[in-house]
Amino acid sequence: MKVDLSFKSINKLAVPALIAGIAEPIISATDLAIIGNLPKHSAEAAAAVGLVSVFLNALIWMLGQSRSAISSIVSQYLGAGRLHEVKNLPMQAITIIIIVSLFILGITYPFAREIFSLYNAKGLVLDYCESYYKIRAIGFPLLLVTFAIIGTFRGLQNTYYPMLIALTGLVFNLGLDVLLVFGIENYIPPMGLEGAAYASVISQAVMLVLAFFFLIKKTNIHISISLPFNKEIKNLVVMILNLFVRTLALNIALNVSSYYATSYGIAYINAYTIAINIWFLCAFIIDGYASAGNMISGKLYGAKDFGNMSILSKKLTKYGLVVGLVLIVFLGVLYFPIGKLYSNNELVRDQFYETFWMAIIMQPLCAVAFIYDGMYKGMGKMKKLRNVLLIATFLGFIPVMIVTDYFNLKLYGVWLSFMVWIFLRGFLLKIDFKKILLK
């Protein structure tokens, strides 16, 4: 099997994946920027958006791992020339996802207030968290199903339609944010924080409809639910469970960081929320090449082409490092304008300016970690990804966080913990990848 690993070919997959990947964090960042500039209680409202986003992202990332699992299996069967054997797998997976997501929604929705009180949210921040979550959570199952369909497209080596889906959702969210948050005099009353939540849910529903449209019109994947289960369903479930544990470890780190940042005060959690959302945005930009690695490595692994896999890893790492360095320069230039964009609170901006540089200089480390993450997902090595995240979180992030908190480093400690965490993720996978090539 001949595989084109030219710069043009890789970017044909990576660039649309990059554009699609940044749509979701841009949606979150837009919500945060608009809410952060409300005329009243902007700091409390922005803190609530940040906390709810952390919790929802935890659920989405844990259950949304079906995207990577489906992509891995489909791409490997494509590489082996046996795609017809898994054409009914995506819809079976989607059915399972719907059932699980509705169950999770059912057990979290009634206890929203209790959940966010565990994040140290109090008073007005807690009130805002409860009202915002109870609207945003409605879009949770919609987004998970959309992710599963996008995983199918990625397995088919197609990032164009996922890009269109994501951009459509982004446009709807941006327009509805302004329309519903601030309203139109004499026509639509301003809804504030709840308006941002409704904007997100509506845009997620639009994305789901478009995803099904492209799946039906542009692929040969079966859209009817059939039994018996595909022979790969067990492998799919095992992959998802390993990724679930991995993402649980990932979100333990994120939730611990949110807990400590919240304990330092509203200005600290607000500054941290702005920085972490921009960090997520950067991660998704680099993730364009990680997604290309996911798709191509799965196809190469299915064909047992380890020579080209070695070439692919070197090229993707180089491209990722270049992107990381560009992000350092870009964010450095916009350092102070970003603070002014996201908050009208001087105390929040001061805390943001003190530590945001730490999130910026991490980008090359992120590039290496995310590239190998993507390739391991493509190869279906979910157990290894799970173990690496467990090590990075429990032997790296948490010990550093506890020590830095003891010395009262506050947000400096939070970002130093993330640096250690990211370094371990990339280093351990890179060492293991060399062992795979030698087998």
C-alpha positions in Angstrom: 0.0 0.0 0.0 1.5 3.3 -1.1 0.9 6.2 1.4 1.6 9.8 0.6 3.4 11.5 3.5 4.2 14.7 1.7 3.7 18.1 3.5 0.7 18.7 1.2 -0.9 15.4 1.8 -0.6 15.6 5.6 -1.9 19.2 5.7 -4.9 18.1 3.6 -6.0 16.2 6.7 -4.4 18.4 9.3 -5.7 21.9 8.3 -9.4 21.0 8.2 -9.0 19.0 11.4 -7.3 22.1 13.0 -10.1 24.3 11.9 -12.7 21.8 13.2 -10.8 21.3 16.4 -10.6 25.0 17.4 -14.4 25.6 16.9 -15.4 24.1 20.3 -12.8 26.1 22.4 -13.6 29.2 20.4 -17.3 28.7 21.3 -16.3 28.4 25.0 -13.9 31.3 24.7 -16.6 33.5 23.1 -19.0 32.7 25.9 -16.4 33.7 28.4 -15.4 36.9 26.6 -19.1 38.1 26.3 -20.0 37.1 29.8 -16.8 38.7 31.2 -18.0 42.0 29.9 -21.5 42.0 31.3 -22.4 45.3 33.0 -23.2 43.6 36.3 -21.5 40.7 38.2 -19.2 39.9 35.2 -16.5 38.3 37.4 -19.0 36.0 39.1 -20.7 35.1 35.8 -17.4 34.4 34.1 -16.2 32.2 37.0 -19.5 30.2 36.7 -18.9 29.7 32.9 -15.4 28.5 33.6 -16.4 26.0 36.3 -19.3 24.6 34.3 -17.0 24.3 31.2 -14.5 22.4 33.3 -17.1 20.0 34.5 -18.9 19.6 31.1 -15.5 19.2 29.3 -14.7 16.4 31.8 -17.9 14.5 30.9 -17.5 15.2 27.2 -13.9 14.2 27.0 -14.5 11.0 29.0 -17.5 9.8 27.0 -16.5 11.5 23.8 -13.5 9.1 23.4 -15.8 7.0 21.2 -14.6 9.4 18.4 -11.0 8.2 18.7 -12.0 4.5 19.2 -14.3 4.5 16.1 -11.7 6.4 14.1 -9.0 3.9 15.1 -11.0 0.8 14.1 -12.3 2.2 10.8 -8.9 3.5 9.7 -7.2 0.2 10.5 -9.8 -1.8 8.5 -9.5 0.8 5.7 -5.7 0.2 5.7 -6.2 -3.6 5.7 -8.7 -3.3 2.8 -11.6 -4.7 4.9 -13.7 -1.7 5.5 -16.9 -3.5 4.6 -16.6 -5.6 7.8 -17.2 -2.6 10.1 -19.9 -0.6 8.2 -22.5 -1.2 10.8 -20.2 -0.5 13.8 -20.7 3.4 14.0 -24.5 3.3 14.4 -24.2 0.5 17.0 -21.7 2.7 18.9 -23.9 5.8 18.6 -26.8 3.8 20.1 -24.7 2.9 23.1 -23.5 6.5 23.5 -27.0 7.9 23.5 -28.0 5.5 26.3 -25.0 6.2 28.4 -25.1 10.0 27.9 -28.8 10.1 28.9 -28.0 8.1 32.0 -25.2 10.5 33.0 -27.4 13.5 32.3 -30.1 12.0 34.5 -27.8 11.6 37.5 -26.1 15.0 37.3 -28.9 17.3 36.3 -30.9 17.2 39.6 -27.7 17.7 41.7 -26.1 20.6 39.8 -25.9 22.8 42.9 -24.3 20.1 45.0 -21.8 19.3 42.2 -20.5 22.9 41.9 -20.4 23.4 45.6 -17.6 20.8 45.5 -15.7 23.2 43.3 -15.7 25.7 46.1 -18.4 27.8 44.3 -20.4 29.9 46.7 -23.1 32.5 46.7 -23.8 34.2 43.4 -21.2 32.1 41.6 -23.0 28.9 42.7 -26.3 30.3 41.6 -24.9 31.1 38.2 -23.3 27.6 37.9 -26.6 25.9 38.6 -28.7 27.9 36.1 -26.0 27.8 33.4 -25.4 24.0 33.7 -29.1 23.1 33.6 -29.3 24.6 30.2 -25.9 23.7 28.8 -26.3 20.0 29.9 -29.2 19.6 27.4 -26.7 19.7 24.6 -24.4 17.0 26.1 -25.9 14.0 24.3 -26.2 15.9 21.1 -22.5 16.7 21.1 -21.4 13.2 22.0 -23.3 11.7 19.0 -21.8 14.4 16.7 -18.3 13.4 18.0 -19.0 9.7 17.1 -20.0 10.7 13.6 -16.9 12.8 13.2 -14.9 9.8 14.4 -16.3 7.8 11.5 -15.3 10.5 9.0 -11.8 10.6 10.4 -11.5 6.8 10.1 -12.4 7.2 6.5 -9.5 9.8 6.2 -11.9 12.7 5.7 -11.6 15.9 7.8 -13.5 18.1 5.3 -17.0 17.4 6.5 -16.1 17.5 10.2 -14.7 21.0 9.4 -18.0 22.1 7.8 -19.9 20.7 10.8 -17.8 22.6 13.3 -17.7 25.9 11.4 -21.5 25.8 11.1 -21.8 25.3 14.8 -19.4 28.1 15.5 -21.2 30.6 13.3 -24.6 29.8 14.9 -23.1 30.1 18.4 -21.4 33.4 17.7 -24.6 35.0 16.3 -26.9 33.5 19.0 -24.5 34.6 21.8 -24.8 38.3 20.8 -28.5 38.0 20.1 -29.6 36.2 23.3 -27.1 37.5 25.8 -27.6 41.2 25.0 -31.0 40.9 23.3 -32.6 43.3 20.8 -34.6 46.2 22.2 -38.4 45.8 21.9 -37.9 42.3 20.3 -35.7 40.0 22.4 -35.1 40.6 26.1 -31.4 40.3 27.2 -31.0 36.9 28.8 -27.4 37.3 30.1 -25.7 34.1 31.2 -28.7 31.9 30.3 -28.7 33.3 26.8 -25.1 32.1 26.3 -26.2 28.6 27.5 -29.1 28.5 25.1 -26.9 29.6 22.2 -24.5 26.7 22.8 -27.4 24.1 22.9 -29.0 25.4 19.7 -25.6 25.4 17.9 -25.0 21.8 19.1 -28.4 20.7 17.7 -27.6 22.2 14.3 -24.2 20.5 14.2 -25.9 17.1 14.9 -28.4 17.5 12.1 -25.6 18.5 9.7 -23.5 15.5 10.8 -26.2 13.0 10.1 -26.9 14.7 6.7 -23.3 14.2 5.6 -23.1 10.7 7.0 -26.1 9.7 5.0 -25.3 11.5 1.8 -21.5 11.2 1.6 -20.6 7.7 3.0 -21.6 4.1 2.6 -21.8 3.6 6.4 -25.0 1.9 7.5 -27.3 4.3 9.3 -29.8 1.6 10.5 -29.3 -0.1 13.8 -28.7 -3.8 13.2 -28.0 -6.9 15.3 -26.1 -8.9 16.1 -23.3 -6.6 17.3 -20.3 -6.2 15.1 -17.3 -8.4 16.0 -15.3 -5.2 16.8 -17.9 -3.9 19.3 -16.0 -5.5 22.2 -12.7 -4.0 21.1 -14.4 -0.7 20.7 -15.9 -0.8 24.3 -12.5 -1.9 25.7 -10.8 1.1 23.9 -13.5 3.5 25.2 -13.1 2.2 28.8 -9.3 2.6 28.6 -9.7 6.1 27.2 -12.4 6.8 29.9 -9.9 6.0 32.6 -7.2 8.0 30.8 -9.6 11.0 30.5 -10.7 10.6 34.1 -7.0 11.0 35.1 -6.7 14.0 32.8 -9.8 15.6 34.3 -8.7 14.9 37.8 -5.7 17.2 37.0 -8.0 19.8 35.5 -10.5 19.6 38.4 -7.7 19.7 41.0 -6.3 22.8 39.4 -9.8 24.5 39.3 -10.3 23.6 43.0 -7.0 25.2 44.0 -7.5 28.3 41.8 -11.1 28.8 43.2 -9.8 28.5 46.8 -7.4 31.5 46.1 -10.4 33.8 45.3 -12.6 35.0 42.5 -9.9 37.0 40.8 -7.6 34.0 40.7 -10.2 31.5 39.3 -11.3 34.1 36.7 -7.7 34.7 35.6 -7.1 30.9 35.5 -10.3 30.3 33.6 -9.3 32.8 30.9 -5.8 31.3 30.6 -6.9 27.7 30.6 -9.5 28.4 27.8 -6.8 30.0 25.7 -4.5 27.0 26.5 -7.3 24.7 25.3 -7.6 26.7 22.1 -3.8 26.3 21.5 -4.1 22.6 22.2 -6.8 22.2 19.6 -4.6 24.1 17.0 -1.7 21.7 17.6 -4.3 18.9 17.6 -4.8 19.4 13.9 -1.5 17.5 13.3 -2.3 15.1 16.1 -5.6 14.2 14.2 -3.7 13.7 11.0 -1.4 11.4 12.9 -4.4 9.6 14.3 -5.9 8.9 10.9 -2.7 8.1 9.0 -1.1 6.0 11.8 -4.2 3.9 12.1 -4.1 3.2 8.3 -0.4 2.4 8.4 -0.8 0.2 11.5 -3.6 -1.7 9.8 -1.2 -2.3 6.8 1.7 -3.1 9.2 3.8 -0.3 7.5 6.2 0.6 10.4 8.7 2.2 8.2 6.3 4.9 7.1 5.1 5.2 10.7 8.6 6.3 11.8 8.7 8.9 9.0 5.3 10.1 9.9 6.2 10.6 13.6 9.3 12.7 12.7 7.4 14.9 10.3 4.4 15.5 12.6 6.7 16.3 15.5 8.5 18.9 13.4 5.3 20.5 12.2 3.9 20.5 15.7 7.0 22.2 17.1 6.8 24.9 14.4 3.1 25.5 15.3 4.1 25.7 19.0 6.8 28.3 18.4 4.4 30.4 16.2 1.8 30.3 19.1 4.5 31.5 21.5 5.2 34.5 19.3 1.5 35.2 18.5 0.3 35.1 22.1 3.4 37.1 23.3 2.4 39.9 20.9 -1.2 39.8 22.1 -0.4 39.3 25.7 -2.0 42.5 27.1 -4.8 42.9 24.6 -6.0 39.4 25.5 -6.4 40.4 29.1 -8.4 43.5 28.2 -10.6 41.5 25.8 -11.6 38.9 28.4 -12.2 40.9 31.5 -13.1 44.5 32.5 -12.0 43.7 36.1 -8.6 45.1 36.9 -7.8 42.6 39.6 -8.6 39.7 37.3 -6.3 41.1 34.6 -3.5 41.6 37.0 -3.6 37.9 38.0 -3.8 36.9 34.4 -0.8 39.0 33.3 1.3 37.5 36.2 1.1 33.9 35.1 -0.2 33.6 31.5 3.4 33.5 30.2 3.7 30.0 31.8 0.9 28.7 29.7 2.5 30.2 26.6 6.0 28.7 26.9 4.5 25.2 27.3 3.4 25.0 23.6 6.4 23.1 22.2 6.0 20.5 25.0 2.3 20.3 24.2 3.1 19.7 20.5 5.2 16.6 21.3 2.7 15.2 23.8 -0.4 15.7 21.5 1.3 14.4 18.4 2.1 11.1 20.1 -1.3 11.0 21.7 -2.9 11.1 18.3 -0.7 8.4 16.8 -1.3 6.1 19.7 -5.0 6.6 19.4 -4.8 5.7 15.7 -2.9 2.5 16.5 -5.5 1.6 19.1 -2.9 1.6 21.9 -5.4 3.0 24.4 -4.0 1.0 27.4 -0.6 2.7 27.0 -2.3 6.1 26.8 -4.2 5.2 30.0 -1.1 4.2 31.9 0.9 7.3 30.8 -1.9 9.7 32.0 -2.2 7.9 35.3 1.6 8.3 35.8 1.6 11.9 34.7 -1.3 12.9 36.9 -0.7 11.0 40.1 3.2 11.0 40.1 3.6 14.3 38.4 0.8 16.9 38.5 -0.8 16.2 41.9 2.5 16.0 44.0 3.8 19.2 42.4 0.4 20.9 43.0 0.4 20.0 46.7 4.0 21.2 47.2 3.5 24.5 45.3 0.3 25.2 47.2 2.1 24.6 50.5 4.6 27.3 49.5 1.7 29.5 48.5 2.7 29.9 44.9 -1.0 30.1 43.9 -1.4 30.3 40.0 2.4 29.9 39.6 2.0 26.5 41.2 -0.9 25.6 39.0 1.0 26.2 35.8 4.2 24.6 37.0 2.1 21.5 37.7 0.8 21.5 34.2 4.3 21.9 32.8 5.5 18.7 34.6 2.3 16.9 33.5 2.7 17.7 29.9 6.4 16.9 29.9 5.8 13.4 31.3 3.1 12.7 28.8 5.3 13.4 25.8 8.5 11.9 27.1 6.9 8.6 28.1 5.1 8.1 24.8 8.2 9.0 22.8 10.3 6.4 24.6 7.6 3.7 24.1 7.1 4.5 20.4 10.8 3.6 19.8 10.1 0.2 21.3 7.1 -0.3 18.9 9.3 0.4 15.9 11.9 -2.1 17.0 9.5 -5.0 17.4 
